[in-house]
Amino acid sequence: MTAWRACAGGALAERARAVGVRRGVLEVAVEDARWVETVADLLPTLGARIAERCPDLGIRSWRLVTPDGERRTRSAPVRVPTRPASPDHR
């Protein structure tokens, strides 16, 4: 997923990869247990960035897949920042 690398940056994208989006859930796999908590902390922000960049994906929440296969689902919705209305749309 190209949007993942662009939003996460190269260093993080090498440690965690976006597996895909299923039913509005962005699934991200972490290969190294040392990165699980860091990625979990960043996923709400990264999920919102990807949702904003790729609205057609319909991302509403995220799921983290740990190296041991555990799936941690974030039940809180991904919040997409709203953009202020342009002067033409007031």
PDB file of N, CA, C and O in Angstrom:
ATOM      1  N   MET A   1       0.852  -1.175   0.000  1.00  0.00           N
ATOM      2  CA  MET A   1       0.000   0.000   0.000  1.00  0.00           C
ATOM      3  C   MET A   1       0.897   1.237   0.000  1.00  0.00           C
ATOM      4  O   MET A   1       1.580   1.529   0.982  1.00  0.00           O
ATOM      5  N   THR A   2       0.879   1.939  -1.099  1.00  0.00           N
ATOM      6  CA  THR A   2       1.726   3.115  -1.279  1.00  0.00           C
ATOM      7  C   THR A   2       1.404   4.210  -0.271  1.00  0.00           C
ATOM      8  O   THR A   2       2.307   4.886   0.222  1.00  0.00           O
ATOM      9  N   ALA A   3       0.133   4.386   0.036  1.00  0.00           N
ATOM     10  CA  ALA A   3      -0.267   5.429   0.990  1.00  0.00           C
ATOM     11  C   ALA A   3       0.340   5.173   2.363  1.00  0.00           C
ATOM     12  O   ALA A   3       0.671   6.119   3.077  1.00  0.00           O
ATOM     13  N   TRP A   4       0.492   3.901   2.743  1.00  0.00           N
ATOM     14  CA  TRP A   4       1.078   3.583   4.045  1.00  0.00           C
ATOM     15  C   TRP A   4       2.506   4.119   4.124  1.00  0.00           C
ATOM     16  O   TRP A   4       2.854   4.805   5.085  1.00  0.00           O
ATOM     17  N   ARG A   5       3.318   3.819   3.143  1.00  0.00           N
ATOM     18  CA  ARG A   5       4.710   4.270   3.148  1.00  0.00           C
ATOM     19  C   ARG A   5       4.775   5.789   3.171  1.00  0.00           C
ATOM     20  O   ARG A   5       5.591   6.358   3.895  1.00  0.00           O
ATOM     21  N   ALA A   6       3.941   6.444   2.402  1.00  0.00           N
ATOM     22  CA  ALA A   6       3.950   7.906   2.352  1.00  0.00           C
ATOM     23  C   ALA A   6       3.537   8.512   3.694  1.00  0.00           C
ATOM     24  O   ALA A   6       4.107   9.519   4.113  1.00  0.00           O
ATOM     25  N   CYS A   7       2.573   7.925   4.359  1.00  0.00           N
ATOM     26  CA  CYS A   7       2.086   8.469   5.636  1.00  0.00           C
ATOM     27  C   CYS A   7       2.949   8.051   6.818  1.00  0.00           C
ATOM     28  O   CYS A   7       3.158   8.836   7.743  1.00  0.00           O
ATOM     29  N   ALA A   8       3.449   6.826   6.794  1.00  0.00           N
ATOM     30  CA  ALA A   8       4.230   6.315   7.925  1.00  0.00           C
ATOM     31  C   ALA A   8       5.700   6.705   7.844  1.00  0.00           C
ATOM     32  O   ALA A   8       6.373   6.820   8.868  1.00  0.00           O
ATOM     33  N   GLY A   9       6.200   6.908   6.624  1.00  0.00           N
ATOM     34  CA  GLY A   9       7.620   7.168   6.455  1.00  0.00           C
ATOM     35  C   GLY A   9       8.366   5.861   6.265  1.00  0.00           C
ATOM     36  O   GLY A   9       7.896   4.796   6.666  1.00  0.00           O
ATOM     37  N   GLY A  10       9.513   5.957   5.658  1.00  0.00           N
ATOM     38  CA  GLY A  10      10.281   4.767   5.312  1.00  0.00           C
ATOM     39  C   GLY A  10      10.702   3.911   6.488  1.00  0.00           C
ATOM     40  O   GLY A  10      10.589   2.687   6.428  1.00  0.00           O
ATOM     41  N   ALA A  11      11.186   4.529   7.559  1.00  0.00           N
ATOM     42  CA  ALA A  11      11.683   3.764   8.707  1.00  0.00           C
ATOM     43  C   ALA A  11      10.572   2.950   9.365  1.00  0.00           C
ATOM     44  O   ALA A  11      10.756   1.771   9.665  1.00  0.00           O
ATOM     45  N   LEU A  12       9.425   3.578   9.586  1.00  0.00           N
ATOM     46  CA  LEU A  12       8.318   2.858  10.212  1.00  0.00           C
ATOM     47  C   LEU A  12       7.727   1.828   9.258  1.00  0.00           C
ATOM     48  O   LEU A  12       7.352   0.733   9.677  1.00  0.00           O
ATOM     49  N   ALA A  13       7.644   2.175   7.984  1.00  0.00           N
ATOM     50  CA  ALA A  13       7.088   1.255   6.991  1.00  0.00           C
ATOM     51  C   ALA A  13       7.930  -0.007   6.854  1.00  0.00           C
ATOM     52  O   ALA A  13       7.422  -1.043   6.426  1.00  0.00           O
ATOM     53  N   GLU A  14       9.208   0.066   7.209  1.00  0.00           N
ATOM     54  CA  GLU A  14      10.054  -1.132   7.179  1.00  0.00           C
ATOM     55  C   GLU A  14       9.784  -2.036   8.365  1.00  0.00           C
ATOM     56  O   GLU A  14      10.092  -3.227   8.313  1.00  0.00           O
ATOM     57  N   ARG A  15       9.219  -1.500   9.429  1.00  0.00           N
ATOM     58  CA  ARG A  15       8.967  -2.268  10.650  1.00  0.00           C
ATOM     59  C   ARG A  15       7.516  -2.708  10.794  1.00  0.00           C
ATOM     60  O   ARG A  15       7.202  -3.637  11.538  1.00  0.00           O
ATOM     61  N   ALA A  16       6.643  -2.024  10.069  1.00  0.00           N
ATOM     62  CA  ALA A  16       5.221  -2.363  10.098  1.00  0.00           C
ATOM     63  C   ALA A  16       4.684  -2.164   8.689  1.00  0.00           C
ATOM     64  O   ALA A  16       5.024  -1.192   8.015  1.00  0.00           O
ATOM     65  N   ARG A  17       3.848  -3.088   8.254  1.00  0.00           N
ATOM     66  CA  ARG A  17       3.328  -2.958   6.894  1.00  0.00           C
ATOM     67  C   ARG A  17       1.804  -3.032   6.904  1.00  0.00           C
ATOM     68  O   ARG A  17       1.203  -3.784   7.672  1.00  0.00           O
ATOM     69  N   ALA A  18       1.206  -2.241   6.043  1.00  0.00           N
ATOM     70  CA  ALA A  18      -0.242  -2.281   5.884  1.00  0.00           C
ATOM     71  C   ALA A  18      -0.585  -3.525   5.080  1.00  0.00           C
ATOM     72  O   ALA A  18      -0.152  -3.675   3.938  1.00  0.00           O
ATOM     73  N   VAL A  19      -1.355  -4.404   5.677  1.00  0.00           N
ATOM     74  CA  VAL A  19      -1.748  -5.644   5.020  1.00  0.00           C
ATOM     75  C   VAL A  19      -2.900  -5.378   4.058  1.00  0.00           C
ATOM     76  O   VAL A  19      -2.969  -5.974   2.982  1.00  0.00           O
ATOM     77  N   GLY A  20      -3.792  -4.492   4.445  1.00  0.00           N
ATOM     78  CA  GLY A  20      -4.926  -4.163   3.593  1.00  0.00           C
ATOM     79  C   GLY A  20      -6.042  -3.524   4.397  1.00  0.00           C
ATOM     80  O   GLY A  20      -5.886  -3.243   5.585  1.00  0.00           O
ATOM     81  N   VAL A  21      -7.154  -3.299   3.747  1.00  0.00           N
ATOM     82  CA  VAL A  21      -8.340  -2.742   4.389  1.00  0.00           C
ATOM     83  C   VAL A  21      -9.475  -3.717   4.134  1.00  0.00           C
ATOM     84  O   VAL A  21      -9.787  -4.047   2.990  1.00  0.00           O
ATOM     85  N   ARG A  22     -10.092  -4.175   5.224  1.00  0.00           N
ATOM     86  CA  ARG A  22     -11.228  -5.101   5.124  1.00  0.00           C
ATOM     87  C   ARG A  22     -12.388  -4.536   5.922  1.00  0.00           C
ATOM     88  O   ARG A  22     -12.278  -4.317   7.128  1.00  0.00           O
ATOM     89  N   ARG A  23     -13.507  -4.301   5.237  1.00  0.00           N
ATOM     90  CA  ARG A  23     -14.721  -3.779   5.884  1.00  0.00           C
ATOM     91  C   ARG A  23     -14.435  -2.512   6.691  1.00  0.00           C
ATOM     92  O   ARG A  23     -14.960  -2.333   7.790  1.00  0.00           O
ATOM     93  N   GLY A  24     -13.603  -1.645   6.137  1.00  0.00           N
ATOM     94  CA  GLY A  24     -13.306  -0.374   6.776  1.00  0.00           C
ATOM     95  C   GLY A  24     -12.242  -0.427   7.856  1.00  0.00           C
ATOM     96  O   GLY A  24     -11.988   0.572   8.529  1.00  0.00           O
ATOM     97  N   VAL A  25     -11.610  -1.598   8.031  1.00  0.00           N
ATOM     98  CA  VAL A  25     -10.579  -1.762   9.063  1.00  0.00           C
ATOM     99  C   VAL A  25      -9.209  -1.858   8.395  1.00  0.00           C
ATOM    100  O   VAL A  25      -8.945  -2.779   7.622  1.00  0.00           O
ATOM    101  N   LEU A  26      -8.347  -0.898   8.704  1.00  0.00           N
ATOM    102  CA  LEU A  26      -6.969  -0.915   8.210  1.00  0.00           C
ATOM    103  C   LEU A  26      -6.194  -1.917   9.055  1.00  0.00           C
ATOM    104  O   LEU A  26      -6.105  -1.764  10.273  1.00  0.00           O
ATOM    105  N   GLU A  27      -5.632  -2.940   8.417  1.00  0.00           N
ATOM    106  CA  GLU A  27      -4.878  -3.956   9.151  1.00  0.00           C
ATOM    107  C   GLU A  27      -3.392  -3.733   8.918  1.00  0.00           C
ATOM    108  O   GLU A  27      -2.924  -3.669   7.781  1.00  0.00           O
ATOM    109  N   VAL A  28      -2.658  -3.616  10.029  1.00  0.00           N
ATOM    110  CA  VAL A  28      -1.217  -3.353   9.982  1.00  0.00           C
ATOM    111  C   VAL A  28      -0.493  -4.453  10.751  1.00  0.00           C
ATOM    112  O   VAL A  28      -0.817  -4.727  11.906  1.00  0.00           O
ATOM    113  N   ALA A  29       0.490  -5.083  10.105  1.00  0.00           N
ATOM    114  CA  ALA A  29       1.270  -6.155  10.730  1.00  0.00           C
ATOM    115  C   ALA A  29       2.623  -5.614  11.164  1.00  0.00           C
ATOM    116  O   ALA A  29       3.293  -4.898  10.420  1.00  0.00           O
ATOM    117  N   VAL A  30       3.009  -5.970  12.378  1.00  0.00           N
ATOM    118  CA  VAL A  30       4.298  -5.578  12.935  1.00  0.00           C
ATOM    119  C   VAL A  30       5.150  -6.835  13.043  1.00  0.00           C
ATOM    120  O   VAL A  30       4.732  -7.831  13.634  1.00  0.00           O
ATOM    121  N   GLU A  31       6.344  -6.781  12.470  1.00  0.00           N
ATOM    122  CA  GLU A  31       7.209  -7.955  12.427  1.00  0.00           C
ATOM    123  C   GLU A  31       8.076  -8.130  13.685  1.00  0.00           C
ATOM    124  O   GLU A  31       8.523  -9.239  13.978  1.00  0.00           O
ATOM    125  N   ASP A  32       8.312  -7.048  14.420  1.00  0.00           N
ATOM    126  CA  ASP A  32       9.209  -7.069  15.569  1.00  0.00           C
ATOM    127  C   ASP A  32       8.444  -6.653  16.822  1.00  0.00           C
ATOM    128  O   ASP A  32       7.888  -5.556  16.869  1.00  0.00           O
ATOM    129  N   ALA A  33       8.409  -7.506  17.825  1.00  0.00           N
ATOM    130  CA  ALA A  33       7.647  -7.252  19.052  1.00  0.00           C
ATOM    131  C   ALA A  33       8.039  -5.942  19.727  1.00  0.00           C
ATOM    132  O   ALA A  33       7.223  -5.328  20.414  1.00  0.00           O
ATOM    133  N   ARG A  34       9.281  -5.515  19.533  1.00  0.00           N
ATOM    134  CA  ARG A  34       9.725  -4.264  20.162  1.00  0.00           C
ATOM    135  C   ARG A  34       9.000  -3.048  19.601  1.00  0.00           C
ATOM    136  O   ARG A  34       9.006  -1.988  20.226  1.00  0.00           O
ATOM    137  N   TRP A  35       8.384  -3.181  18.446  1.00  0.00           N
ATOM    138  CA  TRP A  35       7.710  -2.054  17.797  1.00  0.00           C
ATOM    139  C   TRP A  35       6.197  -2.048  17.988  1.00  0.00           C
ATOM    140  O   TRP A  35       5.534  -1.105  17.556  1.00  0.00           O
ATOM    141  N   VAL A  36       5.641  -3.064  18.617  1.00  0.00           N
ATOM    142  CA  VAL A  36       4.186  -3.187  18.733  1.00  0.00           C
ATOM    143  C   VAL A  36       3.566  -1.971  19.410  1.00  0.00           C
ATOM    144  O   VAL A  36       2.638  -1.376  18.863  1.00  0.00           O
ATOM    145  N   GLU A  37       4.052  -1.590  20.575  1.00  0.00           N
ATOM    146  CA  GLU A  37       3.451  -0.473  21.304  1.00  0.00           C
ATOM    147  C   GLU A  37       3.639   0.852  20.577  1.00  0.00           C
ATOM    148  O   GLU A  37       2.734   1.686  20.564  1.00  0.00           O
ATOM    149  N   THR A  38       4.800   1.050  19.977  1.00  0.00           N
ATOM    150  CA  THR A  38       5.047   2.290  19.226  1.00  0.00           C
ATOM    151  C   THR A  38       4.076   2.409  18.061  1.00  0.00           C
ATOM    152  O   THR A  38       3.472   3.461  17.853  1.00  0.00           O
ATOM    153  N   VAL A  39       3.929   1.332  17.305  1.00  0.00           N
ATOM    154  CA  VAL A  39       3.017   1.354  16.161  1.00  0.00           C
ATOM    155  C   VAL A  39       1.577   1.532  16.644  1.00  0.00           C
ATOM    156  O   VAL A  39       0.814   2.286  16.041  1.00  0.00           O
ATOM    157  N   ALA A  40       1.201   0.855  17.712  1.00  0.00           N
ATOM    158  CA  ALA A  40      -0.156   0.991  18.257  1.00  0.00           C
ATOM    159  C   ALA A  40      -0.446   2.435  18.646  1.00  0.00           C
ATOM    160  O   ALA A  40      -1.550   2.932  18.422  1.00  0.00           O
ATOM    161  N   ASP A  41       0.532   3.103  19.222  1.00  0.00           N
ATOM    162  CA  ASP A  41       0.348   4.506  19.608  1.00  0.00           C
ATOM    163  C   ASP A  41       0.199   5.420  18.395  1.00  0.00           C
ATOM    164  O   ASP A  41      -0.522   6.416  18.457  1.00  0.00           O
ATOM    165  N   LEU A  42       0.869   5.094  17.301  1.00  0.00           N
ATOM    166  CA  LEU A  42       0.847   5.933  16.104  1.00  0.00           C
ATOM    167  C   LEU A  42      -0.326   5.645  15.161  1.00  0.00           C
ATOM    168  O   LEU A  42      -0.676   6.485  14.332  1.00  0.00           O
ATOM    169  N   LEU A  43      -0.926   4.474  15.285  1.00  0.00           N
ATOM    170  CA  LEU A  43      -1.954   4.082  14.324  1.00  0.00           C
ATOM    171  C   LEU A  43      -3.178   4.997  14.253  1.00  0.00           C
ATOM    172  O   LEU A  43      -3.695   5.193  13.153  1.00  0.00           O
ATOM    173  N   PRO A  44      -3.670   5.563  15.344  1.00  0.00           N
ATOM    174  CA  PRO A  44      -4.806   6.474  15.180  1.00  0.00           C
ATOM    175  C   PRO A  44      -4.478   7.654  14.255  1.00  0.00           C
ATOM    176  O   PRO A  44      -5.295   8.036  13.417  1.00  0.00           O
ATOM    177  N   THR A  45      -3.296   8.219  14.412  1.00  0.00           N
ATOM    178  CA  THR A  45      -2.888   9.346  13.570  1.00  0.00           C
ATOM    179  C   THR A  45      -2.620   8.882  12.144  1.00  0.00           C
ATOM    180  O   THR A  45      -3.065   9.517  11.187  1.00  0.00           O
ATOM    181  N   LEU A  46      -1.899   7.783  12.002  1.00  0.00           N
ATOM    182  CA  LEU A  46      -1.587   7.284  10.659  1.00  0.00           C
ATOM    183  C   LEU A  46      -2.847   6.828   9.930  1.00  0.00           C
ATOM    184  O   LEU A  46      -2.995   7.062   8.731  1.00  0.00           O
ATOM    185  N   GLY A  47      -3.751   6.181  10.654  1.00  0.00           N
ATOM    186  CA  GLY A  47      -5.013   5.757  10.052  1.00  0.00           C
ATOM    187  C   GLY A  47      -5.806   6.945   9.533  1.00  0.00           C
ATOM    188  O   GLY A  47      -6.398   6.883   8.455  1.00  0.00           O
ATOM    189  N   ALA A  48      -5.817   8.034  10.309  1.00  0.00           N
ATOM    190  CA  ALA A  48      -6.524   9.249   9.886  1.00  0.00           C
ATOM    191  C   ALA A  48      -5.873   9.854   8.644  1.00  0.00           C
ATOM    192  O   ALA A  48      -6.566  10.329   7.744  1.00  0.00           O
ATOM    193  N   ARG A  49      -4.547   9.834   8.597  1.00  0.00           N
ATOM    194  CA  ARG A  49      -3.847  10.371   7.427  1.00  0.00           C
ATOM    195  C   ARG A  49      -4.180   9.579   6.170  1.00  0.00           C
ATOM    196  O   ARG A  49      -4.442  10.150   5.111  1.00  0.00           O
ATOM    197  N   ILE A  50      -4.166   8.252   6.304  1.00  0.00           N
ATOM    198  CA  ILE A  50      -4.474   7.414   5.140  1.00  0.00           C
ATOM    199  C   ILE A  50      -5.940   7.581   4.752  1.00  0.00           C
ATOM    200  O   ILE A  50      -6.260   7.648   3.566  1.00  0.00           O
ATOM    201  N   ALA A  51      -6.832   7.649   5.737  1.00  0.00           N
ATOM    202  CA  ALA A  51      -8.257   7.833   5.452  1.00  0.00           C
ATOM    203  C   ALA A  51      -8.499   9.143   4.719  1.00  0.00           C
ATOM    204  O   ALA A  51      -9.345   9.213   3.828  1.00  0.00           O
ATOM    205  N   GLU A  52      -7.760  10.177   5.092  1.00  0.00           N
ATOM    206  CA  GLU A  52      -7.901  11.468   4.430  1.00  0.00           C
ATOM    207  C   GLU A  52      -7.337  11.415   3.010  1.00  0.00           C
ATOM    208  O   GLU A  52      -7.910  11.971   2.073  1.00  0.00           O
ATOM    209  N   ARG A  53      -6.208  10.737   2.879  1.00  0.00           N
ATOM    210  CA  ARG A  53      -5.530  10.663   1.580  1.00  0.00           C
ATOM    211  C   ARG A  53      -6.263   9.750   0.596  1.00  0.00           C
ATOM    212  O   ARG A  53      -6.268   9.996  -0.610  1.00  0.00           O
ATOM    213  N   CYS A  54      -6.882   8.692   1.128  1.00  0.00           N
ATOM    214  CA  CYS A  54      -7.558   7.691   0.287  1.00  0.00           C
ATOM    215  C   CYS A  54      -8.980   7.457   0.797  1.00  0.00           C
ATOM    216  O   CYS A  54      -9.272   6.380   1.317  1.00  0.00           O
ATOM    217  N   PRO A  55      -9.869   8.444   0.659  1.00  0.00           N
ATOM    218  CA  PRO A  55     -11.217   8.296   1.215  1.00  0.00           C
ATOM    219  C   PRO A  55     -12.000   7.121   0.631  1.00  0.00           C
ATOM    220  O   PRO A  55     -12.911   6.603   1.277  1.00  0.00           O
ATOM    221  N   ASP A  56     -11.656   6.701  -0.576  1.00  0.00           N
ATOM    222  CA  ASP A  56     -12.361   5.583  -1.202  1.00  0.00           C
ATOM    223  C   ASP A  56     -12.136   4.260  -0.468  1.00  0.00           C
ATOM    224  O   ASP A  56     -12.885   3.307  -0.686  1.00  0.00           O
ATOM    225  N   LEU A  57     -11.115   4.181   0.402  1.00  0.00           N
ATOM    226  CA  LEU A  57     -10.877   2.962   1.174  1.00  0.00           C
ATOM    227  C   LEU A  57     -11.883   2.797   2.312  1.00  0.00           C
ATOM    228  O   LEU A  57     -12.089   1.686   2.800  1.00  0.00           O
ATOM    229  N   GLY A  58     -12.506   3.891   2.733  1.00  0.00           N
ATOM    230  CA  GLY A  58     -13.524   3.825   3.789  1.00  0.00           C
ATOM    231  C   GLY A  58     -12.989   3.398   5.146  1.00  0.00           C
ATOM    232  O   GLY A  58     -13.684   2.702   5.885  1.00  0.00           O
ATOM    233  N   ILE A  59     -11.774   3.797   5.490  1.00  0.00           N
ATOM    234  CA  ILE A  59     -11.158   3.386   6.760  1.00  0.00           C
ATOM    235  C   ILE A  59     -11.908   4.025   7.928  1.00  0.00           C
ATOM    236  O   ILE A  59     -12.052   5.245   8.001  1.00  0.00           O
ATOM    237  N   ARG A  60     -12.387   3.163   8.851  1.00  0.00           N
ATOM    238  CA  ARG A  60     -13.098   3.617  10.037  1.00  0.00           C
ATOM    239  C   ARG A  60     -12.357   3.280  11.325  1.00  0.00           C
ATOM    240  O   ARG A  60     -12.520   3.960  12.338  1.00  0.00           O
ATOM    241  N   SER A  61     -11.543   2.227  11.282  1.00  0.00           N
ATOM    242  CA  SER A  61     -10.790   1.812  12.460  1.00  0.00           C
ATOM    243  C   SER A  61      -9.575   1.022  11.998  1.00  0.00           C
ATOM    244  O   SER A  61      -9.351   0.864  10.798  1.00  0.00           O
ATOM    245  N   TRP A  62      -8.793   0.529  12.945  1.00  0.00           N
ATOM    246  CA  TRP A  62      -7.599  -0.208  12.563  1.00  0.00           C
ATOM    247  C   TRP A  62      -7.436  -1.449  13.429  1.00  0.00           C
ATOM    248  O   TRP A  62      -8.011  -1.565  14.512  1.00  0.00           O
ATOM    249  N   ARG A  63      -6.634  -2.364  12.914  1.00  0.00           N
ATOM    250  CA  ARG A  63      -6.307  -3.598  13.634  1.00  0.00           C
ATOM    251  C   ARG A  63      -4.805  -3.815  13.509  1.00  0.00           C
ATOM    252  O   ARG A  63      -4.244  -3.722  12.418  1.00  0.00           O
ATOM    253  N   LEU A  64      -4.169  -4.100  14.619  1.00  0.00           N
ATOM    254  CA  LEU A  64      -2.733  -4.365  14.649  1.00  0.00           C
ATOM    255  C   LEU A  64      -2.528  -5.865  14.783  1.00  0.00           C
ATOM    256  O   LEU A  64      -3.130  -6.504  15.646  1.00  0.00           O
ATOM    257  N   VAL A  65      -1.685  -6.423  13.936  1.00  0.00           N
ATOM    258  CA  VAL A  65      -1.355  -7.849  14.013  1.00  0.00           C
ATOM    259  C   VAL A  65       0.065  -7.944  14.556  1.00  0.00           C
ATOM    260  O   VAL A  65       1.012  -7.463  13.933  1.00  0.00           O
ATOM    261  N   THR A  66       0.201  -8.568  15.720  1.00  0.00           N
ATOM    262  CA  THR A  66       1.502  -8.672  16.376  1.00  0.00           C
ATOM    263  C   THR A  66       2.296  -9.841  15.785  1.00  0.00           C
ATOM    264  O   THR A  66       1.740 -10.673  15.068  1.00  0.00           O
ATOM    265  N   PRO A  67       3.600  -9.901  16.090  1.00  0.00           N
ATOM    266  CA  PRO A  67       4.424 -10.987  15.537  1.00  0.00           C
ATOM    267  C   PRO A  67       3.930 -12.389  15.900  1.00  0.00           C
ATOM    268  O   PRO A  67       4.162 -13.340  15.154  1.00  0.00           O
ATOM    269  N   ASP A  68       3.247 -12.522  17.049  1.00  0.00           N
ATOM    270  CA  ASP A  68       2.741 -13.845  17.438  1.00  0.00           C
ATOM    271  C   ASP A  68       1.350 -14.133  16.870  1.00  0.00           C
ATOM    272  O   ASP A  68       0.737 -15.147  17.203  1.00  0.00           O
ATOM    273  N   GLY A  69       0.851 -13.229  16.005  1.00  0.00           N
ATOM    274  CA  GLY A  69      -0.430 -13.449  15.346  1.00  0.00           C
ATOM    275  C   GLY A  69      -1.634 -12.881  16.081  1.00  0.00           C
ATOM    276  O   GLY A  69      -2.758 -12.961  15.584  1.00  0.00           O
ATOM    277  N   GLU A  70      -1.413 -12.308  17.260  1.00  0.00           N
ATOM    278  CA  GLU A  70      -2.518 -11.690  17.999  1.00  0.00           C
ATOM    279  C   GLU A  70      -3.037 -10.496  17.213  1.00  0.00           C
ATOM    280  O   GLU A  70      -2.261  -9.735  16.636  1.00  0.00           O
ATOM    281  N   ARG A  71      -4.346 -10.341  17.196  1.00  0.00           N
ATOM    282  CA  ARG A  71      -4.958  -9.204  16.495  1.00  0.00           C
ATOM    283  C   ARG A  71      -5.549  -8.262  17.534  1.00  0.00           C
ATOM    284  O   ARG A  71      -6.416  -8.642  18.322  1.00  0.00           O
ATOM    285  N   ARG A  72      -5.067  -7.034  17.519  1.00  0.00           N
ATOM    286  CA  ARG A  72      -5.581  -6.009  18.415  1.00  0.00           C
ATOM    287  C   ARG A  72      -6.391  -5.032  17.588  1.00  0.00           C
ATOM    288  O   ARG A  72      -5.852  -4.353  16.714  1.00  0.00           O
ATOM    289  N   THR A  73      -7.658  -4.961  17.856  1.00  0.00           N
ATOM    290  CA  THR A  73      -8.529  -4.073  17.090  1.00  0.00           C
ATOM    291  C   THR A  73      -8.829  -2.830  17.901  1.00  0.00           C
ATOM    292  O   THR A  73      -9.147  -2.897  19.088  1.00  0.00           O
ATOM    293  N   ARG A  74      -8.722  -1.728  17.251  1.00  0.00           N
ATOM    294  CA  ARG A  74      -9.063  -0.448  17.863  1.00  0.00           C
ATOM    295  C   ARG A  74     -10.535  -0.194  17.557  1.00  0.00           C
ATOM    296  O   ARG A  74     -10.924  -0.064  16.397  1.00  0.00           O
ATOM    297  N   SER A  75     -11.342  -0.125  18.599  1.00  0.00           N
ATOM    298  CA  SER A  75     -12.765   0.058  18.369  1.00  0.00           C
ATOM    299  C   SER A  75     -13.127   1.518  18.136  1.00  0.00           C
ATOM    300  O   SER A  75     -14.142   1.815  17.505  1.00  0.00           O
ATOM    301  N   ALA A  76     -12.309   2.423  18.637  1.00  0.00           N
ATOM    302  CA  ALA A  76     -12.590   3.839  18.421  1.00  0.00           C
ATOM    303  C   ALA A  76     -12.396   4.159  16.949  1.00  0.00           C
ATOM    304  O   ALA A  76     -11.469   3.651  16.319  1.00  0.00           O
ATOM    305  N   PRO A  77     -13.257   4.991  16.402  1.00  0.00           N
ATOM    306  CA  PRO A  77     -13.149   5.303  14.972  1.00  0.00           C
ATOM    307  C   PRO A  77     -11.906   6.118  14.654  1.00  0.00           C
ATOM    308  O   PRO A  77     -11.401   6.872  15.486  1.00  0.00           O
ATOM    309  N   VAL A  78     -11.434   5.949  13.442  1.00  0.00           N
ATOM    310  CA  VAL A  78     -10.360   6.795  12.925  1.00  0.00           C
ATOM    311  C   VAL A  78     -11.000   8.135  12.607  1.00  0.00           C
ATOM    312  O   VAL A  78     -11.993   8.195  11.882  1.00  0.00           O
ATOM    313  N   ARG A  79     -10.448   9.190  13.134  1.00  0.00           N
ATOM    314  CA  ARG A  79     -11.008  10.530  12.917  1.00  0.00           C
ATOM    315  C   ARG A  79     -10.267  11.204  11.768  1.00  0.00           C
ATOM    316  O   ARG A  79      -9.061  11.441  11.839  1.00  0.00           O
ATOM    317  N   VAL A  80     -10.996  11.502  10.732  1.00  0.00           N
ATOM    318  CA  VAL A  80     -10.421  12.198   9.580  1.00  0.00           C
ATOM    319  C   VAL A  80     -10.570  13.690   9.838  1.00  0.00           C
ATOM    320  O   VAL A  80     -11.683  14.175  10.041  1.00  0.00           O
ATOM    321  N   PRO A  81      -9.446  14.431   9.831  1.00  0.00           N
ATOM    322  CA  PRO A  81      -9.552  15.869  10.063  1.00  0.00           C
ATOM    323  C   PRO A  81     -10.408  16.534   8.995  1.00  0.00           C
ATOM    324  O   PRO A  81     -10.320  16.213   7.810  1.00  0.00           O
ATOM    325  N   THR A  82     -11.232  17.464   9.444  1.00  0.00           N
ATOM    326  CA  THR A  82     -12.048  18.190   8.478  1.00  0.00           C
ATOM    327  C   THR A  82     -11.282  19.407   8.008  1.00  0.00           C
ATOM    328  O   THR A  82     -10.556  20.043   8.772  1.00  0.00           O
ATOM    329  N   ARG A  83     -11.453  19.711   6.766  1.00  0.00           N
ATOM    330  CA  ARG A  83     -10.784  20.874   6.190  1.00  0.00           C
ATOM    331  C   ARG A  83     -11.747  22.053   6.242  1.00  0.00           C
ATOM    332  O   ARG A  83     -12.947  21.885   6.023  1.00  0.00           O
ATOM    333  N   PRO A  84     -11.234  23.236   6.527  1.00  0.00           N
ATOM    334  CA  PRO A  84     -12.122  24.397   6.517  1.00  0.00           C
ATOM    335  C   PRO A  84     -12.686  24.615   5.117  1.00  0.00           C
ATOM    336  O   PRO A  84     -12.029  24.350   4.111  1.00  0.00           O
ATOM    337  N   ALA A  85     -13.904  25.099   5.084  1.00  0.00           N
ATOM    338  CA  ALA A  85     -14.546  25.350   3.789  1.00  0.00           C
ATOM    339  C   ALA A  85     -13.796  26.448   3.060  1.00  0.00           C
ATOM    340  O   ALA A  85     -13.361  27.434   3.655  1.00  0.00           O
ATOM    341  N   SER A  86     -13.656  26.256   1.772  1.00  0.00           N
ATOM    342  CA  SER A  86     -12.997  27.283   0.969  1.00  0.00           C
ATOM    343  C   SER A  86     -13.964  28.455   0.815  1.00  0.00           C
ATOM    344  O   SER A  86     -15.173  28.275   0.961  1.00  0.00           O
ATOM    345  N   PRO A  87     -13.462  29.627   0.528  1.00  0.00           N
ATOM    346  CA  PRO A  87     -14.340  30.788   0.375  1.00  0.00           C
ATOM    347  C   PRO A  87     -15.440  30.572  -0.671  1.00  0.00           C
ATOM    348  O   PRO A  87     -16.505  31.184  -0.586  1.00  0.00           O
ATOM    349  N   ASP A  88     -15.187  29.712  -1.647  1.00  0.00           N
ATOM    350  CA  ASP A  88     -16.173  29.445  -2.685  1.00  0.00           C
ATOM    351  C   ASP A  88     -17.333  28.578  -2.213  1.00  0.00           C
ATOM    352  O   ASP A  88     -18.373  28.520  -2.870  1.00  0.00           O
ATOM    353  N   HIS A  89     -17.159  27.897  -1.066  1.00  0.00           N
ATOM    354  CA  HIS A  89     -18.163  26.940  -0.592  1.00  0.00           C
ATOM    355  C   HIS A  89     -18.859  27.394   0.679  1.00  0.00           C
ATOM    356  O   HIS A  89     -19.415  26.551   1.383  1.00  0.00           O
ATOM    357  N   ARG A  90     -18.861  28.653   1.006  1.00  0.00           N
ATOM    358  CA  ARG A  90     -19.503  29.135   2.230  1.00  0.00           C
ATOM    359  C   ARG A  90     -20.965  29.316   2.044  1.00  0.00           C
ATOM    360  O   ARG A  90     -21.661  29.718   2.977  1.00  0.00           O
TER     361      ARG A  90
END
